[in-house]
Amino acid sequence: MPRFLNAIVLGAVLLAPTAPVVFGAQNHSRTYHDKEHNDDHTWNSREDKAYRMWAKENHRKYRDFAKLKEEDQQAYWGWRHNHSDAELKINIR
C-alpha cells in the first residue's frame, strides 16, 4: 500500500506544473465590445498595460477591468481609441 500511495503522490507532483495549462488558468484573453465605436477588443497583456496607464492618468486605483462598471469600461475604450500602442510605447512582439 505505501508504494501505491508514493506512486500517486509522485504522479501528482509531476503533473502539477501542467495543471494551469490543462485547465486554462493561463488563458486570460477575453473579448469586450465597445458600444460607442461598435467594435470588439481582445484583452491581452498589451491592453492591460494600456489600461494601467489610463487608470494612473485618471487617478484611479487599479481594478480588474472585468469588474469595472460598464460606463467606466466605455470611458476606457474611448480613451484607448485615441492612444495607440506606439503612442503609449507599448512593445509589440
Contacts in CASP RR format, 6 or more apart in sequence:
PFRMAT RR
TARGET T0000
AUTHOR 0000-0000-0000
METHOD contacts of the structure
MODEL  1
MPRFLNAIVLGAVLLAPTAPVVFGAQNHSRTYHDKEHNDDHTWNSREDKA
YRMWAKENHRKYRDFAKLKEEDQQAYWGWRHNHSDAELKINIR
19 25 0 8 1.000
20 26 0 8 1.000
28 43 0 8 1.000
28 44 0 8 1.000
29 42 0 8 1.000
29 43 0 8 1.000
29 44 0 8 1.000
30 42 0 8 1.000
30 43 0 8 1.000
30 66 0 8 1.000
31 40 0 8 1.000
31 41 0 8 1.000
31 42 0 8 1.000
31 43 0 8 1.000
32 40 0 8 1.000
32 41 0 8 1.000
32 43 0 8 1.000
32 65 0 8 1.000
32 73 0 8 1.000
32 77 0 8 1.000
33 39 0 8 1.000
33 40 0 8 1.000
33 41 0 8 1.000
34 40 0 8 1.000
34 41 0 8 1.000
34 74 0 8 1.000
34 77 0 8 1.000
34 78 0 8 1.000
34 81 0 8 1.000
35 74 0 8 1.000
36 74 0 8 1.000
36 77 0 8 1.000
36 78 0 8 1.000
37 77 0 8 1.000
37 78 0 8 1.000
37 81 0 8 1.000
41 47 0 8 1.000
41 77 0 8 1.000
41 80 0 8 1.000
43 65 0 8 1.000
46 85 0 8 1.000
46 90 0 8 1.000
46 92 0 8 1.000
47 80 0 8 1.000
48 65 0 8 1.000
49 88 0 8 1.000
49 90 0 8 1.000
50 80 0 8 1.000
50 83 0 8 1.000
50 85 0 8 1.000
50 88 0 8 1.000
50 90 0 8 1.000
51 65 0 8 1.000
51 76 0 8 1.000
52 62 0 8 1.000
53 83 0 8 1.000
53 88 0 8 1.000
54 60 0 8 1.000
54 76 0 8 1.000
54 79 0 8 1.000
54 80 0 8 1.000
54 83 0 8 1.000
55 61 0 8 1.000
55 62 0 8 1.000
55 63 0 8 1.000
57 79 0 8 1.000
65 73 0 8 1.000
65 76 0 8 1.000
68 76 0 8 1.000
85 92 0 8 1.000
END
